[in-house]
Amino acid sequence: MRAFCLAYTPTLIFATVGLIFNLAAGWNTAIAFGVTGVLWALLPVIAILREMTGEKLGASLAISTLCGGLILCGWALVGI
């Protein structure tokens, strides 16, 4: 659990920076910053899942793609 939380730290940082830009300058960038953070987090998640699946790259790519897609869809719904 700790490894997943650390992997998504870039998402939190980018979303916070985006929120600051949104509140300070009126830019609607919070979602774009959050999506960038999700994309930065996918590689560590793939590495974690690869270790958890016994070095099965295909399974770890499938799981991380599904989870990343769900997160990006969530961000898209927030932006509507």
Backbone as JSON Lines, residues from 0, in Angstrom:
{"i":0,"aa":"M","n":[0.82,-1.18,0.0],"ca":[0.0,0.0,0.0],"c":[0.87,1.25,0.0]}
{"i":1,"aa":"R","n":[1.93,1.22,0.77],"ca":[2.82,2.37,0.85],"c":[3.46,2.67,-0.5]}
{"i":2,"aa":"A","n":[3.8,1.63,-1.25],"ca":[4.43,1.82,-2.56],"c":[3.47,2.51,-3.52]}
{"i":3,"aa":"F","n":[2.19,2.13,-3.5],"ca":[1.21,2.78,-4.37],"c":[1.03,4.25,-3.99]}
{"i":4,"aa":"C","n":[1.0,4.51,-2.68],"ca":[0.87,5.9,-2.23],"c":[2.06,6.74,-2.68]}
{"i":5,"aa":"L","n":[3.25,6.18,-2.57],"ca":[4.43,6.91,-3.02],"c":[4.43,7.1,-4.53]}
{"i":6,"aa":"A","n":[3.88,6.13,-5.26],"ca":[3.84,6.25,-6.71],"c":[2.91,7.37,-7.15]}
{"i":7,"aa":"Y","n":[1.85,7.61,-6.39],"ca":[0.9,8.66,-6.76],"c":[1.2,10.01,-6.12]}
{"i":8,"aa":"T","n":[2.36,10.14,-5.45],"ca":[2.77,11.42,-4.91],"c":[2.91,12.48,-6.0]}
{"i":9,"aa":"P","n":[3.45,12.17,-7.19],"ca":[3.51,13.19,-8.24],"c":[2.12,13.71,-8.63]}
{"i":10,"aa":"T","n":[1.12,12.86,-8.59],"ca":[-0.24,13.3,-8.91],"c":[-0.69,14.35,-7.91]}
{"i":11,"aa":"L","n":[-0.45,14.1,-6.64],"ca":[-0.83,15.05,-5.6],"c":[-0.08,16.36,-5.75]}
{"i":12,"aa":"I","n":[1.2,16.28,-6.04],"ca":[2.0,17.5,-6.19],"c":[1.53,18.31,-7.4]}
{"i":13,"aa":"F","n":[1.35,17.65,-8.53],"ca":[0.91,18.36,-9.73],"c":[-0.49,18.94,-9.55]}
{"i":14,"aa":"A","n":[-1.38,18.2,-8.91],"ca":[-2.74,18.71,-8.69],"c":[-2.73,19.92,-7.76]}
{"i":15,"aa":"T","n":[-1.88,19.89,-6.74],"ca":[-1.77,21.03,-5.82],"c":[-1.22,22.25,-6.54]}
{"i":16,"aa":"V","n":[-0.2,22.06,-7.35],"ca":[0.36,23.18,-8.12],"c":[-0.69,23.72,-9.08]}
{"i":17,"aa":"G","n":[-1.43,22.84,-9.71],"ca":[-2.5,23.28,-10.61],"c":[-3.57,24.07,-9.89]}
{"i":18,"aa":"L","n":[-3.92,23.62,-8.68],"ca":[-4.91,24.34,-7.89],"c":[-4.41,25.72,-7.5]}
{"i":19,"aa":"I","n":[-3.14,25.82,-7.15],"ca":[-2.55,27.12,-6.82],"c":[-2.61,28.05,-8.03]}
{"i":20,"aa":"F","n":[-2.24,27.53,-9.21],"ca":[-2.32,28.35,-10.42],"c":[-3.76,28.76,-10.72]}
{"i":21,"aa":"N","n":[-4.68,27.86,-10.45],"ca":[-6.09,28.17,-10.7],"c":[-6.58,29.27,-9.77]}
{"i":22,"aa":"L","n":[-6.26,29.16,-8.5],"ca":[-6.73,30.16,-7.53],"c":[-5.99,31.48,-7.65]}
{"i":23,"aa":"A","n":[-4.68,31.44,-7.9],"ca":[-3.88,32.67,-7.95],"c":[-4.02,33.42,-9.26]}
{"i":24,"aa":"A","n":[-4.03,32.7,-10.37],"ca":[-4.01,33.37,-11.68],"c":[-5.3,33.17,-12.47]}
{"i":25,"aa":"G","n":[-6.21,32.35,-11.96],"ca":[-7.45,32.11,-12.69],"c":[-7.29,31.16,-13.86]}
{"i":26,"aa":"W","n":[-6.16,30.45,-13.92],"ca":[-5.94,29.5,-15.02],"c":[-6.69,28.22,-14.71]}
{"i":27,"aa":"N","n":[-7.32,27.65,-15.69],"ca":[-8.01,26.37,-15.52],"c":[-7.06,25.22,-15.84]}
{"i":28,"aa":"T","n":[-6.04,25.11,-15.02],"ca":[-4.98,24.13,-15.29],"c":[-4.92,23.01,-14.26]}
{"i":29,"aa":"A","n":[-5.76,23.04,-13.25],"ca":[-5.66,22.04,-12.2],"c":[-5.82,20.63,-12.76]}
{"i":30,"aa":"I","n":[-6.71,20.45,-13.7],"ca":[-6.94,19.12,-14.27],"c":[-5.75,18.71,-15.14]}
{"i":31,"aa":"A","n":[-5.23,19.65,-15.92],"ca":[-4.07,19.33,-16.77],"c":[-2.86,18.95,-15.91]}
{"i":32,"aa":"F","n":[-2.66,19.67,-14.81],"ca":[-1.56,19.32,-13.92],"c":[-1.79,17.95,-13.29]}
{"i":33,"aa":"G","n":[-3.03,17.66,-12.91],"ca":[-3.34,16.36,-12.3],"c":[-3.13,15.22,-13.27]}
{"i":34,"aa":"V","n":[-3.51,15.4,-14.52],"ca":[-3.32,14.35,-15.53],"c":[-1.83,14.11,-15.74]}
{"i":35,"aa":"T","n":[-1.04,15.18,-15.76],"ca":[0.41,15.03,-15.89],"c":[0.96,14.21,-14.74]}
{"i":36,"aa":"G","n":[0.46,14.47,-13.54],"ca":[0.89,13.71,-12.37],"c":[0.54,12.23,-12.49]}
{"i":37,"aa":"V","n":[-0.65,11.94,-13.02],"ca":[-1.05,10.54,-13.2],"c":[-0.1,9.86,-14.18]}
{"i":38,"aa":"L","n":[0.21,10.53,-15.27],"ca":[1.11,9.94,-16.26],"c":[2.5,9.71,-15.68]}
{"i":39,"aa":"W","n":[2.98,10.62,-14.82],"ca":[4.27,10.44,-14.17],"c":[4.22,9.26,-13.2]}
{"i":40,"aa":"A","n":[3.04,8.99,-12.62],"ca":[2.92,7.93,-11.62],"c":[2.82,6.54,-12.24]}
{"i":41,"aa":"L","n":[2.48,6.44,-13.52],"ca":[2.24,5.12,-14.11],"c":[3.49,4.24,-14.15]}
{"i":42,"aa":"L","n":[4.65,4.8,-14.41],"ca":[5.86,3.96,-14.48],"c":[6.19,3.32,-13.13]}
{"i":43,"aa":"P","n":[6.17,4.06,-12.01],"ca":[6.4,3.38,-10.73],"c":[5.33,2.33,-10.41]}
{"i":44,"aa":"V","n":[4.09,2.6,-10.82],"ca":[3.02,1.63,-10.58],"c":[3.27,0.36,-11.38]}
{"i":45,"aa":"I","n":[3.72,0.5,-12.62],"ca":[4.05,-0.67,-13.43],"c":[5.15,-1.49,-12.75]}
{"i":46,"aa":"A","n":[6.17,-0.81,-12.22],"ca":[7.26,-1.51,-11.54],"c":[6.76,-2.23,-10.29]}
{"i":47,"aa":"I","n":[5.88,-1.59,-9.54],"ca":[5.33,-2.22,-8.33],"c":[4.5,-3.44,-8.71]}
{"i":48,"aa":"L","n":[3.62,-3.27,-9.7],"ca":[2.77,-4.38,-10.12],"c":[3.57,-5.52,-10.73]}
{"i":49,"aa":"R","n":[4.65,-5.18,-11.41],"ca":[5.49,-6.22,-12.0],"c":[6.09,-7.09,-10.91]}
{"i":50,"aa":"E","n":[6.5,-6.46,-9.83],"ca":[7.04,-7.22,-8.71],"c":[5.95,-8.05,-8.04]}
{"i":51,"aa":"M","n":[4.75,-7.49,-7.93],"ca":[3.65,-8.19,-7.28],"c":[3.12,-9.35,-8.11]}
{"i":52,"aa":"T","n":[3.24,-9.27,-9.44],"ca":[2.73,-10.33,-10.31],"c":[3.81,-11.35,-10.67]}
{"i":53,"aa":"G","n":[4.93,-11.3,-10.01],"ca":[5.99,-12.28,-10.28],"c":[6.69,-12.03,-11.59]}
{"i":54,"aa":"E","n":[7.0,-10.79,-11.87],"ca":[7.73,-10.36,-13.08],"c":[6.94,-10.62,-14.37]}
{"i":55,"aa":"K","n":[5.63,-10.67,-14.3],"ca":[4.8,-10.84,-15.5],"c":[4.48,-9.45,-16.03]}
{"i":56,"aa":"L","n":[5.23,-9.02,-17.04],"ca":[5.09,-7.67,-17.57],"c":[3.71,-7.44,-18.19]}
{"i":57,"aa":"G","n":[3.19,-8.41,-18.91],"ca":[1.89,-8.26,-19.56],"c":[0.78,-8.01,-18.55]}
{"i":58,"aa":"A","n":[0.79,-8.77,-17.46],"ca":[-0.24,-8.6,-16.43],"c":[-0.11,-7.24,-15.75]}
{"i":59,"aa":"S","n":[1.12,-6.85,-15.45],"ca":[1.31,-5.56,-14.78],"c":[0.95,-4.39,-15.7]}
{"i":60,"aa":"L","n":[1.23,-4.5,-16.99],"ca":[0.83,-3.45,-17.93],"c":[-0.69,-3.35,-18.04]}
{"i":61,"aa":"A","n":[-1.34,-4.51,-18.07],"ca":[-2.81,-4.51,-18.18],"c":[-3.45,-3.89,-16.94]}
{"i":62,"aa":"I","n":[-2.98,-4.27,-15.77],"ca":[-3.56,-3.74,-14.53],"c":[-3.29,-2.24,-14.41]}
{"i":63,"aa":"S","n":[-2.05,-1.81,-14.68],"ca":[-1.73,-0.39,-14.56],"c":[-2.46,0.44,-15.61]}
{"i":64,"aa":"T","n":[-2.66,-0.11,-16.81],"ca":[-3.41,0.6,-17.83],"c":[-4.87,0.77,-17.41]}
{"i":65,"aa":"L","n":[-5.44,-0.28,-16.85],"ca":[-6.82,-0.2,-16.37],"c":[-6.95,0.83,-15.25]}
{"i":66,"aa":"C","n":[-6.08,0.75,-14.26],"ca":[-6.14,1.69,-13.13],"c":[-5.85,3.12,-13.58]}
{"i":67,"aa":"G","n":[-4.86,3.3,-14.43],"ca":[-4.56,4.64,-14.94],"c":[-5.71,5.2,-15.76]}
{"i":68,"aa":"G","n":[-6.35,4.34,-16.56],"ca":[-7.51,4.78,-17.34],"c":[-8.66,5.21,-16.45]}
{"i":69,"aa":"L","n":[-8.89,4.46,-15.37],"ca":[-9.95,4.83,-14.44],"c":[-9.66,6.18,-13.78]}
{"i":70,"aa":"I","n":[-8.42,6.4,-13.42],"ca":[-8.06,7.68,-12.81],"c":[-8.21,8.81,-13.79]}
{"i":71,"aa":"L","n":[-7.77,8.62,-15.03],"ca":[-7.91,9.67,-16.04],"c":[-9.39,9.94,-16.34]}
{"i":72,"aa":"C","n":[-10.21,8.91,-16.36],"ca":[-11.66,9.12,-16.57],"c":[-12.25,9.91,-15.4]}
{"i":73,"aa":"G","n":[-11.78,9.62,-14.2],"ca":[-12.21,10.39,-13.03],"c":[-11.85,11.85,-13.15]}
{"i":74,"aa":"W","n":[-10.64,12.12,-13.61],"ca":[-10.22,13.52,-13.82],"c":[-11.08,14.18,-14.89]}
{"i":75,"aa":"A","n":[-11.41,13.42,-15.92],"ca":[-12.26,13.98,-16.99],"c":[-13.64,14.34,-16.46]}
{"i":76,"aa":"L","n":[-14.18,13.5,-15.59],"ca":[-15.49,13.79,-15.0],"c":[-15.43,15.02,-14.09]}
{"i":77,"aa":"V","n":[-14.32,15.2,-13.41],"ca":[-14.14,16.38,-12.56],"c":[-14.12,17.65,-13.4]}
{"i":78,"aa":"G","n":[-13.57,17.53,-14.61],"ca":[-13.42,18.69,-15.47],"c":[-14.69,19.11,-16.2]}
{"i":79,"aa":"I","n":[-15.72,18.27,-16.14],"ca":[-16.95,18.6,-16.88],"c":[-17.72,19.66,-16.17]}
